[in-house]
Amino acid sequence: MTLVQVLEKIQSREDDDDDELDVGEVLSAFGPRSYGPLLLVPALISVLPGIGALPGVSWGAALLVVLISVQFVFNRRELWLPGPLRRAAIPRDSFDKMVNRFKPWLARVDRLFKPRLEQLLNPASAWLVSLVCLAMGFAMFAFSVIPGGIVIPGMAVVLLSLGLTSHDGFVVLLGLAASLASGGVLVWLFVL
């Protein structure tokens, strides 16, 4: 799946009577074990200007990344989220405007992703990626106290989930490097 396909799949779940897009709709668009796209959506929302800067969105995105990653680590068959989080919603027209605004740019980015270095996407490395995504989810909480800071770990999760979604081991390596950089920045900011 490409980035544009992921977002279009969410848009195609539209219900004309509903003015909001809730997390439950996003989950049902991908099915219970599609961890790559499911991690990609909150990470992407957290790094895109306009949506990620809305109050509460950064913490909500971080919480979703943590909850999905925990279940990815334990390879759960069915994804569980608490009811209030499953019902959390953003206005559908805001989501559609954001998607339509970034779609041409994302289509150009999509050309960069293709299946390569697939030997890096075996079950053991997928488990490692899930642990790194979990760590980056917690880092998103820490970085959210800095204006715009959530972009640093959020981008690492975007790269990792994009690599999983598009079966691109090279992008997974970039995501791991971004995660190491995020960890370094976190240590530098909060420990040193």
C-alpha positions as CSV (number, residue, x, y, z in Angstrom):
1,M,0.0,0.0,0.0
2,T,1.2,3.5,-0.8
3,L,0.6,6.5,1.4
4,V,-2.1,7.9,-0.9
5,Q,-3.8,4.4,-0.9
6,V,-3.8,4.4,2.9
7,L,-5.5,7.8,3.1
8,E,-7.9,7.1,0.2
9,K,-8.9,3.8,1.9
10,I,-9.9,5.9,5.0
11,Q,-11.7,8.4,2.9
12,S,-13.6,5.7,1.1
13,R,-15.2,4.6,4.5
14,E,-17.2,7.8,4.5
15,D,-20.7,7.7,5.7
16,D,-22.7,10.6,4.2
17,D,-24.7,11.0,7.4
18,D,-21.6,11.3,9.6
19,D,-19.7,14.6,9.9
20,E,-16.8,13.1,11.9
21,L,-14.2,10.4,11.2
22,D,-13.6,8.3,14.3
23,V,-10.7,6.0,15.2
24,G,-13.1,3.0,15.0
25,E,-13.7,3.7,11.3
26,V,-10.0,3.9,10.6
27,L,-9.4,0.5,12.3
28,S,-12.2,-1.1,10.4
29,A,-10.9,0.2,7.1
30,F,-7.7,-1.9,7.5
31,G,-8.8,-5.0,9.5
32,P,-7.4,-6.3,12.7
33,R,-3.8,-7.2,11.8
34,S,-2.7,-4.4,9.5
35,Y,-0.2,-2.9,12.0
36,G,1.8,-1.0,9.4
37,P,-1.1,1.2,8.1
38,L,-2.7,1.4,11.6
39,L,0.6,2.8,13.0
40,L,1.0,5.1,10.0
41,V,-2.2,6.9,10.4
42,P,-1.7,8.4,13.9
43,A,2.0,9.0,13.2
44,L,1.2,10.8,10.0
45,I,-1.5,12.9,11.7
46,S,1.0,13.9,14.4
47,V,3.6,15.2,11.9
48,L,1.3,17.0,9.3
49,P,0.9,20.7,9.9
50,G,-2.6,21.8,10.7
51,I,-3.9,18.6,12.2
52,G,-1.0,17.6,14.5
53,A,-0.9,21.0,16.0
54,L,-4.5,20.9,17.2
55,P,-4.9,20.7,21.0
56,G,-4.9,17.1,22.3
57,V,-4.1,15.6,18.9
58,S,-0.4,15.0,19.7
59,W,-1.2,13.1,22.9
60,G,-4.0,11.2,21.2
61,A,-1.7,10.2,18.3
62,A,1.0,9.2,20.8
63,L,-1.5,7.1,22.8
64,L,-2.7,5.4,19.6
65,V,0.9,4.6,18.6
66,V,1.6,3.1,22.1
67,L,-1.6,1.0,22.2
68,I,-1.2,-0.3,18.7
69,S,2.5,-1.0,19.2
70,V,1.9,-2.9,22.4
71,Q,-0.5,-5.2,20.6
72,F,1.9,-5.5,17.7
73,V,4.6,-6.6,20.2
74,F,2.4,-9.3,21.5
75,N,1.0,-10.2,18.0
76,R,-2.6,-9.9,19.0
77,R,-5.1,-11.3,16.5
78,E,-7.6,-8.5,17.1
79,L,-6.8,-4.9,17.8
80,W,-8.3,-3.6,21.0
81,L,-8.8,0.1,21.9
82,P,-10.8,1.5,24.8
83,G,-14.3,2.8,23.8
84,P,-13.6,6.5,24.3
85,L,-10.4,6.3,22.2
86,R,-12.2,4.2,19.5
87,R,-14.9,6.9,19.4
88,A,-12.4,9.9,19.3
89,A,-13.1,11.8,16.1
90,I,-11.9,14.6,14.0
91,P,-14.2,16.6,11.6
92,R,-14.4,14.6,8.3
93,D,-14.1,17.8,6.2
94,S,-10.9,18.8,8.0
95,F,-9.5,15.3,7.3
96,D,-10.6,15.4,3.7
97,K,-9.1,18.9,3.2
98,M,-5.8,17.7,4.7
99,V,-5.7,14.6,2.5
100,N,-6.6,16.6,-0.7
101,R,-4.0,19.2,0.1
102,F,-1.2,16.8,0.7
103,K,-2.2,14.1,-1.9
104,P,-0.1,15.5,-4.8
105,W,2.9,15.8,-2.5
106,L,2.3,12.3,-1.0
107,A,2.0,10.8,-4.5
108,R,5.5,12.1,-5.3
109,V,6.8,10.7,-2.1
110,D,5.1,7.3,-2.8
111,R,7.3,6.9,-5.9
112,L,10.3,6.5,-3.5
113,F,8.8,3.4,-1.8
114,K,9.0,-0.1,-3.3
115,P,9.7,-3.6,-2.1
116,R,13.4,-3.9,-1.4
117,L,15.6,-5.4,1.2
118,E,12.6,-7.6,2.1
119,Q,14.9,-10.0,4.1
120,L,14.9,-7.3,6.8
121,L,11.1,-7.7,7.2
122,N,11.1,-11.2,8.7
123,P,9.1,-11.9,11.8
124,A,12.0,-11.3,14.2
125,S,12.8,-7.9,12.7
126,A,9.1,-7.0,12.6
127,W,9.0,-7.7,16.3
128,L,12.0,-5.4,16.8
129,V,10.2,-2.7,14.8
130,S,7.2,-3.1,17.0
131,L,9.4,-2.5,20.1
132,V,11.0,0.5,18.5
133,C,7.5,1.9,17.6
134,L,6.5,1.4,21.2
135,A,9.5,3.3,22.4
136,M,8.8,6.1,19.9
137,G,5.2,6.3,21.1
138,F,6.4,7.0,24.6
139,A,8.9,9.5,23.2
140,M,6.1,11.3,21.4
141,F,4.6,12.0,24.8
142,A,7.9,13.4,26.0
143,F,8.5,15.5,22.9
144,S,5.0,16.9,22.9
145,V,6.0,19.3,25.7
146,I,8.2,21.1,23.1
147,P,6.2,23.0,20.4
148,G,6.6,20.9,17.2
149,G,8.8,18.4,19.0
150,I,6.5,15.5,18.4
151,V,7.6,15.6,14.7
152,I,10.9,14.0,15.7
153,P,9.7,10.6,17.0
154,G,6.5,10.9,14.9
155,M,8.6,10.9,11.7
156,A,10.5,7.8,13.0
157,V,7.2,6.0,13.4
158,V,6.0,7.2,9.9
159,L,9.2,5.7,8.3
160,L,8.9,2.4,10.2
161,S,5.2,2.0,9.5
162,L,5.7,3.1,5.8
163,G,8.5,0.5,5.5
164,L,6.2,-2.2,6.9
165,T,3.3,-1.1,4.7
166,S,5.2,-0.9,1.5
167,H,7.6,-3.9,2.3
168,D,10.5,-1.6,1.9
169,G,13.4,-2.7,4.2
170,F,15.5,0.4,3.3
171,V,12.8,2.7,4.7
172,V,12.6,0.5,7.8
173,L,16.4,1.1,8.2
174,L,15.8,4.8,7.8
175,G,13.1,4.6,10.5
176,L,15.5,2.8,12.8
177,A,18.1,5.5,12.3
178,A,15.5,8.2,12.9
179,S,14.5,6.4,16.1
180,L,18.1,6.3,17.3
181,A,18.4,10.0,16.5
182,S,15.1,10.7,18.5
183,G,16.5,8.7,21.4
184,G,19.7,10.8,21.3
185,V,17.8,14.0,21.2
186,L,15.6,12.8,24.1
187,V,18.7,12.0,26.2
188,W,20.3,15.3,25.3
189,L,17.2,17.3,26.2
190,F,16.0,15.5,29.4
191,V,19.1,13.8,30.8
192,L,22.1,15.8,30.1
